[in-house]
Amino acid sequence: MKITAFLLLALLLCAFQVSNPTRDKALESLANAERNFSATSEAKGLHQAFVDNMAEDGLVFAPKPTNAKKLHAAAPVSKAYLSWYPAYADISSSLDWGYTTGPYQLKPSVEDDKVVGAGFYLSVWRKQPDGQWKVAIDMGNSFSPNLLKEEAYQPTPVDSKTKKTKGAKEELLTKDMQQVQPYFAETLIYRHGEYPYKYKDASIEPASNIVYTNLGHELSPAADMAYTYGSYVQQTSKGEVAGHYLKVWKVLDGQWKLVAHNLVPDKK
């Protein structure tokens, strides 16, 4: 009986140590902001949804990094219906900066059941002075609609073993340029025409012949998460492929590691 009681107490202590209600609540508010973003697309149209939910300096890729509010505000009215939801989400220890990612689908209209486009989006969010979440940068990668599948939402749990460590900007930008990227088991890898996969599930090693040109970056206020973006060139058997990238980073075990790596080739 004493042993059982001791084990129960130990389990309760462990549960208490990894529980962080404040963080959980903040992360859920981030995921809800993404869900509301998609709901606005249905209610007001996709262009107005971006106008309402992007930060004033928020970027999308068209294919170059472009101010999202200006781009969508100037776009003609469209009946097309774009919808999406978060499959993964994580938040900085400052609780005011994080990212979401998940599947999206495009239909000719809200009433139409036919899916004519699909892919995975990657969005980085930051809280505004008024407490609202707004998107700082967004990039979608596309694949055939027949690859779509239902994803269960998986918020990243708090890691009680990792000490809060700030990452240096210089190290981040150096790693951003490396041809062999600092992946870890859970890194999400997005490639055109393919369903995203985690590094631990990769059948072959990701390409290491990509030359990156950084065009911008941002660190979270706690300097434990960041994003970098820019252009890239890759030599393939079919010739040179040029495009743009968005990478999301996190400090793990004291070092910057990629948590999401999105490459989108420019349309020819």
Secondary structure, 3 states (H helix, E strand, C coil): CHHHHHHHHHHHHHHHHHCCHHHHHHHHHHHHHHHHHHHHHHHHCHHHHHHHHEEEEEEEECCCEEEHHHHHHHCCCCCCEEEECCCEEEECCCCCEEEEEEEEEEECCCCCCCCCEEEEEEEEEEECCCCCEEEEEEEEEEECHHHCCCCCCEECCCCCCCCCCCCCHHHHHHHHCCCCCCCCCCCEEECCCCCCEEHHHCCCCCCCCEEEEEEEEEECCCCCEEEEEEEEEEEECCEEEEEEEEEEEEEECCEEEEEEEEEEECCC
